[in-house]
Amino acid sequence: MENFVAKLPDFLKLWGTEMLLRYVDFQGTTDRKTFWITILTDFILNIIVFAVALIPFIGKIISLAFGFGLMVPRLAMHIRRLKDTGRAWGYIFLVLVPFAGPIILLVFFNIF
């Protein structure tokens, strides 16, 4: 997997390191800058995958594989960031609270 990340373009290497190499690392750390750059890159990749998903059948398969394949790395990175801000991993469940939960979680990730 390290060879794959090394072959990625420069703007995707940080995303590859966080999402692919640290796939199930719930104990490490993710600093604020790395977290937000990875989130932005992931958002852009999600837009591209959404466009591909408009292709009948194969696009849906690619979209589902991308979404489910990165579910655990995203969770791991969010939990690492919560721990870096001094909060328990259980705060991740705030995302389930309608409207206010995701906003509170963003504040906990230290936007500023």
Buried (B, 14 or more C-beta within 10 A) or exposed (E): EEEEBEEBEEEBBBBBBBBBEBBEBBEEEBEBEBBBBBBEBBEEBBEEBEEBBEEEEEBEEBBEEBBEEBEEBBBBBBBBBBBBEEBEEEBBEBEEEEEEBEEBBEEBBBEE
